[in-house]
Amino acid sequence: MALSASSSSIYGSISSSHSSITSHDLKGSLIGSFRLISPATASIRRRLTARAEIKRSDSVSPLAATAVVAPTAPVTSPEVVEKVDTEDYDKLAKELVNASPLEIIDRALAEFGNDIAIAFSGAEDVALIEYAKLTGRPFRVFSLDTGRLNPETYQFFDTVEKHYGIRIEYMFPDAVEVQALVRTKGLFSFYEDGHQECCRVRKVRPLRRALKGLRAWITGQRKDQSPGTRSEIPVVQVDPSFEGLDGGVGSLIKWNPVANVEGKDIWNFLRTMNVPVNSLHSKGYISIGCEPCTRPVLPGQHEREGRWWWEDAKAKECGLHKGNIKGGESAKVNGSGNGAVHTNGSANVPDIFNSQNLVTLTRTGIENLAKLENRKEPWLVVLYAPWCQFCQSMEGSYVELADKLADSGVKIGKFRADGDQKAYAQKELQLGSFPTILFFPKHSSRPIKYRSEKRDVDSLMSFVNALR
Ligand code: SF4
C-alpha cells in the first residue's frame, strides 16, 4: 500500500514514492540508478546478517534514529537476533501468510532491531506505528517530506509524534535538485509535463537515501489496493528495487505486514484502538499525497481519481481502495461511561458472563496466563465486577462473542477483579475502570487493552481479528 502512490494514495508521500518505484513511469530512472533485482537473482544472494549491531544509517538522522522507543519496550538484544539467508524469505513469507500484522511486525522488529524502519506517509499507514507500539519493542519511523504536503498532513505528523512519543525521521529532497527544477520549470511543472520528474526529485531519491541506511523496511502495501498488481504481495520479501545499507542485491528486506489485511479492517483497527488519523480523510480524501496533486473524491469514485487527475490514467500509479473510508475517531476510553473501580465488590449480586464458552479465571489462572511468553492460543479476558452496571450492560455481547468464537482458536475468559483482586488487577493488568478488556496475544506476554467504549459484538470481534 504504501508504495503505490496511487494505490495507496492514502499513503501519501511514501506510497507515492513507492508507487513511483514500481510504476513504469519511474522505473526507468530507478533501473538507471540501481540494479533491478529479479526474485531469482535475489534468492541466490546469501548474506543478510540481520544482526542488530547498531550500525547507524547515514541516510537518516542519527539522533532521530533512536528516538522511537516504546515505554515498556523489551529492547531487542543483538545477540538473540538470528542470521538469516535471503532465500529464507520466500519460505518465511509462506510461514507467515496467516500471521497477524502484530506478529509479523514483532518478528521484523526482533530480527532487524535498529536497522529497520516503518515508512509512514501520513495516512492510514499509521496502523503500522500502532502495531509496532503494541509489540513493546523499540521502533523507527521515517517519512518523506516533499515540501508540498497539505497543512493537515504536517499537523498529523505532529499529532502522531506526540501521541506515540516518537520523532519521525523526515527525509527531505536535495535542495539543489529542487532549486534547479523549480528555477527551470516553475512550481507547477507537473501539471504540464507530468509528475514523474518532480516525484523523482522530491520522493524517489529521498526514499532511496533513506533505504540506503537500513537493512529492512516496513510498508503498508495491501493486496486489496490493486488486485491486478498487488495480489501476490508477500508479507516479507527481498526488496526487488532498492538497496540497503550493505548495498547490492538482497541487501534490503521489505516487510508488508498488512498485505493480507483489507482496508476496512485497517480502519476498524484504527477506530478500535483510538488511533489518530489525518483530518483530510474526513474531508473526502482517500488518497493523501502532495497538496497540488491530491484532491478529495466522492463516495464511489476510485481513489485514483483523486491523484494526478490531469494525466492519463495509464500514467498514474495504480491502486484500488475499496469502500468509503471515514476518518472518525472512536470514543475515548475511561470516559464517564465506565464504571469506576471501587471497593464494594463483595456485594451479593449474581455473577455475570455465564457461558460454557467462557473460561472463569482464578487469580492463579490469570497470573499464569499473564506470564506466558508463548501461548497456544490468544485470549480475550474481561476484568469485571458483577455489580458494575457497565459490565452488566455488555454481558449479552460478550457472551455472544464467546459463542461465536467457540472453537475458533481464540479463548474467551473473565476475571473478577473487584474486592481483594482489585489492587493486583490495577497494578498488573491495567485495570482503570470496569469493565477492562484485555487481549493476550499468542507470542507476547504483554496484554493489549481494548480502549473503545463500544462493546458490541462487531466492535469486539474487530478488535480480536485485528490482533489474533
Ligand atoms: Fe509528485 Fe506532485 Fe508531490 Fe511533485 S508535488 S512530488 S509531482 S506528488
Residues whose N, C-alpha, C, O or C-beta is under 5 A from the ligand:
A	BS01	SF4	T146 R148 F190 H195 C198 C199 R202 G289 C290 C293
